[in-house]
């Protein structure tokens, strides 16, 4: 069997990627993601999600032509037999091809090794932010605009230290040891700080350093590891919170490749450093080991290095458009290669709203096990093939069907999802995109092909998948 009780939008175990392409190689996405590369720098990855910790397969290349024991080609076989052969071939290939691992959100070793204090030669951020605006006589209009954006937004950027608890070798005393550093930014004057989930993962204590170099403890309110977003509450006096300057929140839906962007963060403990670049790509898809992963990701060539994680990505007018989260690192040295990635702010806003309201992320779930995309490609179909609809799941209650066997033991193909709320579904990415627009309890219309050719529309009431900070 390909997978055990997998639930769409559920938790995913560490995954394997199967690829027969001779030119496939791996680049590492630091803090914390890794990405499979095959000719293109970034390519969509296929995900299978499990709430039971079941191992999932990610297939990035079609399996070779299959034949049955009698020598018949796949084109002459029935859908059920062809599907069985495709799935078996996928599993058998796992022993013959290289595998790629997808790291869970965590602070990279390079990031963990950073010093906790500012570099000796570093200019305090307070001095940088209080510099007077330069004269137009010396700078171009573009340079003046960049300086203005930096000076207006740098007070909203904070340094975040992850403190872990550890015991000494010869005693039971618990010590608090700095584990690593990242960046974050002020969301509102209530003291809410936004950062990457991997920056604060496993922290016994979180410390936040503000623009004036004062250090305050922060409480983790909640987060979504699959989207790499976390919300903190600054534990500071009311007067401190009153003087906080939040970042101006923009939108990521109207971005264009080529437009100018700015990143502010604390790379290598150099607090409040600015880097500039452009939007290099849009709608990138990165995989994590939990949940459906990151979609709609912004790619930028603005320099992002260890310590930049969780910092803001701004447009040329100083509006927040994303959270810097990862870099492509072919060398494995943890340094910028000019290919960075940011979580789009449109995704972040919805998550922050849920976390501030409920203290956690509540995500709708359809409740189905889905087959590798290559299975449908081998059958000449588009959509999402249901392997199983677990008993009691929203899908099962609505009558959606997975793969079964007839009285003669022959495989009967399951429902193939081809539409969701009157929107076409050609891949699981399309399905996830539609699910992200829904809420728990929504009644949705799911169009499926039953037994390969009969179109049926099923009404499904979406269930609840709660993501706790520990997920």
Secondary structure, DSSP 8 states (H G I E B T S, - for coil): ---SSB-TTS----EEEE---TT-EEEEEETT-EEEESSSSS-------BSS---EEEE-S-----B-TT--BGGGS-HHHHHHHHHHHHHHHTTTS-------S---HHHHTS-SS--TT---HHHHHT-----TTTS-HHHHHHHHHHHHHGGGEEEEEEEEEEE-TTS--EEEEEEEEEEEEE-STT-EEEE-HHHHTT-SEEEEE-TTS-EEEEEEEEEETTTTEEEEEE---HHHHHT-----B--STT--TT-EEEEEE-GGG--SEEEEEEEEEEEEEE--SSTT-EEEEEEE-S---TT-TT-EEEETTS-EEEEEEEEEETTSSS---S-EEEEEHHHHHHHHHHHHHHSSEEEEE---EE--HHHHHHHT--SEEEEE--TTSHHHHHT----EE-TTS-EE---EEEEETTEE-SSHHHHHHHHHT--TT-EEEEEEEETTTEEEEEEEE-EEEEE-TT-
